[in-house]
Structure formats: C-alpha cells, structure tokens
Amino acid sequence: MEDLDYPLASRDERQTYAGDDGWKGKIVWMTPQKFLSLAAPLHDSMIKPDSMEKMRKRLGENLPTDPLTLRVDMESKKVTGHEGRHRAKVAIEKGIESVPVFIFTGSLYTRTPKWTDDQHRDVEDVGNFKPE
C-alpha cells in the first residue's frame, strides 16, 4: 500500500464533468470508505478490471483525476446516484485517506455562490446522508 494524495483534476482537466459551470453542488473531502458506504454496493461481479488498472496507473503516476460524485436529494438527505466506486476502491488500495466528492444537490439549491451558510453546512455534513 502506498501513501498518496488524490490528484484532483482542475476544471479544464476533468473528463466527466468538464462543463460543470451550471452544476449545483460542492466538492467535499471524505474517506473513500465513507463514499462507498453511501453509494450503491459494487459487487465483485460488477468490478471492471480494466477500469481498476487504469485508475491504479492514474493515481500511481499522480495524474489529474476527476472527483467522485454523489447525487443527493437535499430535502430527504438521501443519496440517489453516484459515480466513482472504482476510483474509491483504488484509492483505498493506494492508501489515499481522503478523496474529493462532488455533492450534486440538483435543483433544490441555487448555484453555489448564492448558498446560505446553512446550505453549505448541509452539504458538508455527509454524516447525515442516507445511503443509496
């Protein structure tokens, strides 16, 4: 096991959410284990060895990597979607203790600069989120 930091891709380097200007959400940092506890389980039969190997290489070479994503219904605090379980599993393998997770809040909130302090706290308090 290595001891690495997660190399978060900048907006221009992102592969999945390159045009995220209109997205309503915020990046928070959490353990990869916490992310996996909130996302739907990734059963062994669903693991894609090619995806795992690509991610091992990206993280091992400290290449810019997209944040993981949780779609959350902020009214019920229920996770309704995710992206990044392979990245989370490889982060655990590599000894990465904290990963960036984009909390997508959907249409309930305005764009981030207009959020109230309470809205920021709600999104940052991932301990109150219910698993998918």
C-alpha positions in Angstrom: 0.0 0.0 0.0 1.3 3.4 -0.9 0.6 6.7 0.9 -0.6 9.1 -1.8 -2.8 12.2 -2.1 -5.7 12.2 -4.5 -4.6 14.3 -7.6 -7.8 16.3 -8.1 -8.3 17.4 -11.8 -8.8 21.1 -12.4 -12.0 22.1 -14.2 -10.1 22.1 -17.6 -8.6 18.6 -16.9 -11.9 16.9 -15.9 -13.0 14.0 -18.1 -16.6 13.5 -16.9 -17.8 17.0 -15.7 -15.8 19.3 -17.9 -18.7 21.7 -18.3 -19.8 21.9 -14.7 -20.4 25.7 -14.6 -24.1 25.2 -14.2 -23.9 22.2 -11.8 -25.4 22.8 -8.4 -23.2 21.3 -5.8 -19.9 21.4 -3.9 -16.8 19.3 -3.6 -16.3 18.0 -0.1 -13.5 15.6 1.0 -14.2 12.3 2.8 -12.7 8.9 3.2 -13.1 6.6 0.2 -14.8 4.1 2.7 -17.4 6.8 3.6 -18.1 7.3 -0.1 -18.6 3.6 -0.7 -20.9 3.4 2.3 -23.2 6.0 0.7 -23.1 4.7 -2.9 -24.9 1.5 -4.0 -22.7 -1.5 -3.3 -20.1 -2.5 -6.0 -20.4 -6.3 -6.1 -17.4 -8.3 -7.3 -19.2 -9.3 -10.5 -19.5 -5.5 -11.3 -15.9 -4.7 -10.9 -14.2 -3.8 -14.3 -10.6 -4.9 -14.1 -9.7 -2.6 -17.0 -11.1 0.4 -15.1 -9.3 -0.6 -11.9 -6.0 -0.9 -13.8 -6.4 2.5 -15.5 -7.2 4.1 -12.2 -4.2 2.4 -10.5 -2.0 3.8 -13.2 -3.5 7.4 -13.0 -3.2 7.6 -9.2 0.2 5.9 -9.2 1.5 8.5 -11.7 -0.3 11.3 -9.8 -2.2 12.2 -12.9 -5.2 14.6 -12.6 -8.3 12.6 -11.7 -12.0 13.5 -11.6 -13.7 13.9 -8.3 -16.2 11.1 -7.2 -19.8 12.2 -7.3 -22.9 11.7 -5.1 -26.3 12.9 -6.3 -28.2 13.8 -3.1 -31.8 14.7 -2.6 -31.1 17.5 -0.1 -34.7 17.5 1.2 -34.5 13.9 2.4 -30.7 13.7 2.6 -30.9 10.5 0.5 -28.2 9.6 -2.0 -29.9 8.9 -5.3 -27.0 8.3 -7.6 -23.2 8.1 -7.7 -20.1 7.9 -9.8 -16.7 6.7 -8.7 -16.8 3.4 -6.9 -13.8 2.0 -8.9 -11.8 5.2 -8.0 -12.7 4.8 -4.4 -11.6 1.2 -4.3 -8.3 2.0 -5.9 -7.8 5.0 -3.5 -8.2 2.5 -0.6 -5.6 0.2 -2.2 -3.2 3.1 -2.6 -3.6 4.3 0.9 -5.3 7.6 0.0 -7.1 8.7 3.1 -9.3 11.5 1.6 -11.0 11.8 -1.8 -12.8 14.7 -3.3 -16.5 14.1 -3.8 -18.8 16.4 -5.8 -22.1 16.5 -3.9 -24.6 17.2 -6.6 -27.6 18.9 -5.0 -29.9 19.1 -8.0 -32.5 21.8 -8.4 -33.2 22.4 -4.8 -30.3 24.8 -4.4 -29.3 27.8 -6.5 -25.7 28.0 -7.8 -23.1 27.7 -5.1 -22.1 31.4 -4.7 -25.7 32.2 -3.6 -25.9 29.5 -0.9 -26.6 30.4 2.7 -24.3 29.2 5.5 -26.9 26.6 6.4 -26.9 25.2 2.9 -23.1 24.9 2.9 -23.2 23.1 6.2 -26.0 20.7 5.0 -23.8 19.7 2.0 -20.6 19.3 4.1 -22.4 17.2 6.8 -22.2 13.9 4.8 -22.7 12.1 8.1 -26.4 12.9 7.8 -26.7 11.5 4.3 -28.7 8.2 3.9 -27.1 5.5 1.7 -28.4 4.9 -1.8 
